[in-house]
Amino acid sequence: MTKLKGAIIGLGKMGLSHTAIVGAHPKVDLIAVCDTSSLVLDAFKKFTPIKTYTDYQKMIDTEAPDFVFVATPTKYHYAMVKYALESGLNVFCEKPFTLHSWQGKELVEIAVRKNLVNQVGFHNHFLGTFRELKRLLELNLIGDLVHFSGEAYGPVVTKEKGSTWRSNPEEGGGCLYDYASHVINLIQEIIGQPEKILGSILKNIYSNGVEDAVYALIKLKSGLTGTLLVNWSDETYRKMSTSLTLQGKKGKIICDATEIKIYLKEPSVSQNLDKGWTIKYITDFAIPVDFYLRGEEYSAQIDYFIDCIENKKNGQYNTFEQALRTDLTIEMIIENSKKN
């Protein structure tokens, strides 16, 4: 079997995670990595046969991979993804997609025109609990929706600190792009596309130059309204916790990465759900993967990307076009916050 040739640009936290998963994939030959850190590249040279580069364009031109992962700070996404697409490569890009929607629109156009597989790393869509939530909503299990809430909390910035990329909005820093983008993307793909921001606050807690919390009232195209509540300066959480809550006329659903809680005013025979509360856990819905690292969702999203390339099919999860819609909502939140 001829394996797909893959390459990675950016060897930070997510880049190394992707490298481990891609490198172990049975259908992939990881041929090259690119980064500016000599320390990281020296380790690859010493312990692996993978070729190393400091220039991503040279790597693409020399190695001619079938696909590339872009896992660099967001400000570099546009140029790197564009070069890869124009070189005929399928591209997986880390989130957020771009810092400016005009960049995303151009990248979407190129990917579609060249019929290249494209995906962005919103990994929550590869968690079984969120997929089950979407399925239940499509069945209208809790009736007409009256309210939703998308939330995320975590201990990223919990004290005053010096300047880093996280404190620079032009690097992709800030709670809105780094944290809230995950929640916005879940809202748009599971509940509905945001149409208007009725009010928003970008709140500084410890950081200078970027927000540490995002609070917004969102109206969807369906007319449904709900809240976005995100704070990356909450040290009561050990790690990032993301959840969606849906209130309907027939019940309520609370969903996160580990469980889905369902409250029904009347039992559902077709779904084998009793009246009142039912709790189901991720173990009932987890997507099986060969390589488990940090959570099955990280391998599952890569398995899906590889499968799309191998079978020459367009992806339905986390496409550039879907990621662009998330970026457009982020821009609406920013513009609305300037009014306050």
HELIX and SHEET records of a PDB file:
HELIX    1   1 LYS A   13  GLY A   23  1                                  11    
HELIX    2   2 SER A   38  PHE A   47  1                                  10    
HELIX    3   3 TYR A   56  GLU A   63  1                                   8    
HELIX    4   4 THR A   74  TYR A   76  5                                   3    
HELIX    5   5 HIS A   77  GLU A   86  1                                  10    
HELIX    6   6 SER A  101  ARG A  113  1                                  13    
HELIX    7   7 HIS A  123  PHE A  126  5                                   4    
HELIX    8   8 GLY A  128  GLU A  138  1                                  11    
HELIX    9   9 TRP A  165  SER A  167  5                                   3    
HELIX   10  10 PRO A  169  GLU A  171  5                                   3    
HELIX   11  11 CYS A  175  CYS A  175  1                                   1    
HELIX   12  12 LEU A  176  ALA A  180  3                                   5    
HELIX   13  13 SER A  181  LEU A  186  1                                   6    
HELIX   14  14 ILE A  187  ILE A  191  3                                   5    
HELIX   15  15 ILE A  282  ASP A  284  5                                   3    
HELIX   16  16 GLU A  296  GLU A  310  1                                  15    
HELIX   17  17 PHE A  320  SER A  337  1                                  18    
SHEET    1   A 6 LYS A  51  TYR A  53  0                                        
SHEET    2   A 6 VAL A  28  CYS A  34  1                                        
SHEET    3   A 6 LEU A   4  ILE A   9  1                                        
SHEET    4   A 6 PHE A  67  VAL A  70  1                                        
SHEET    5   A 6 ASN A  90  CYS A  93  1                                        
SHEET    6   A 6 ASN A 118  VAL A 120  1                                        
SHEET    1   B 8 PRO A 194  LYS A 203  0                                        
SHEET    2   B 8 ALA A 213  LEU A 220 -1                                        
SHEET    3   B 8 THR A 225  ASN A 231 -1                                        
SHEET    4   B 8 LEU A 145  TYR A 153  1                                        
SHEET    5   B 8 SER A 241  GLY A 248 -1                                        
SHEET    6   B 8 GLY A 251  ASP A 256 -1                                        
SHEET    7   B 8 GLU A 259  LEU A 264 -1                                        
SHEET    8   B 8 GLY A 276  TYR A 281 -1                                        
END                                                                             
